[in-house]
């Protein structure tokens, strides 16, 4: 609805939505392929960031094999998060 309203108010502005990781979007910004990015965490110090909202970190697990977490020790031996080593979310975790 938001994009539709924007298009109605500004019909001469063309936009394209690009989906990618924070690192991919940061690279696209550096290469001037995109004008701005909505991302989960700050990646590089030379960008200007404006926090839009705070995301809550949550755990998702399989319905058929749920992981019950009562304390940190319950996570021992679990593979929790898989991403590239330079992913800002992985660094934060």
JONORNOR-V869907 format. One record per pair of residues at least 24 apart in sequence whose C-alpha atoms are under 7 Angstrom apart, sorted by sequence separation. I is the first residue (numbers start at 1). J is the second residue. D is the distance in whole Angstrom. If there is no record, write none. Layout:
i=I j=J d=D
i=I j=J d=D
//
This chain:
i=43 j=88 d=6
i=41 j=88 d=6
i=41 j=89 d=7
i=23 j=87 d=7
//
